[in-house]
């Protein structure tokens, strides 16, 4: 996370004011954010439970959750692409 993302999360999701945010240690901030994500997952499970009898396909948790890190999609990489990236890294390190 970059600093803007950290502050956006603090003020948006965690609803902190700047004074509260700057008094937190990094560990406290991390634990608050993890607690927030835990509460959101609980809410998403509850939503799944409520709508399950009414739909043919229950949405996945990632489709219900409001924070981005649950929706990260990993790109499939071929062996040739992986090898090319590794060679580029080796060349940068050897320069």
N, C-alpha and C positions, 0 to 999 in steps of 0.2 A: 504494500500500500504506500502511496505517496502521501505527503502531508495534507494536501487538499482533500484527499479521500478520507483520511483519518478525521479531519475536522468536520467534513460533511456528514460522516457517520455519527459523530458525537452530537452535532447540533440537530440533525434530522432524525435518525432512528432512535438515538438514546435520549433526545430532547434535553440535552444539557445546555446551560448557558456558558459563555466563555470563561467566567470566573470559576465555575465548577470544573470545567474541562481542564483548565491549566493547573488546578490543585491535585489532579489525579496523577498517580504514578502510572507508568506504562502497563504494569501488571494489573492494576485496578481497572484501567481502561479496557484491557483485553478481557478480563473477567466480566465486566459489564456488557461488553459486546457479545460474548459467548452466552451470557444469560439471556440477552435479547433474542439471539438466534434460537435458543432453546424454547423460549415462550412462543416465538413465531412458528416453530415446528409443531408444538403442541396445538396451537390454533389450527394449523393446516391439517393435522390429523383429525381434529374435531370436524372441520369442514368436510373432509372425506367421509367421515362417519355419517354426517347429516345428509349429504347428497347421494350417498351410495344407493339407497332404495329407489331413487328417482331417475337415475341415468344408466345407460348401458355400459359406459366405460368411466370409471372413476379417474379423475385427473391425478397425475403424479404430484408428489409433494413439491417438486421443483417448479411445476406449473402454477401452483397456488402461492408459493412463498414470494415475499416482496423484496428480499435482498438478493443482490446479484451473484454472490459466490456459490449459490446452489444451482445456478443455471449455466455454469461454465461448460462449454462443449470442447472436447478434445479433438483436434484434427488428426485424422489418420495419416501417417507418414510412411512412405515406402522405404525399404532398406536402402535403395539408391539415394533417396533424399536425405536420410539419416547420415549415410556415409559422407555425402557432400558437405553437410553442415559440420560434421566432425573434422573433415579436412580443412575447412575454413577456420575453425577454431584452433586447430593445430598450427596452421600458418600464422595466425595472429599471435599465438603464444610464442612462436619461434622467432618472430621479428625482433 
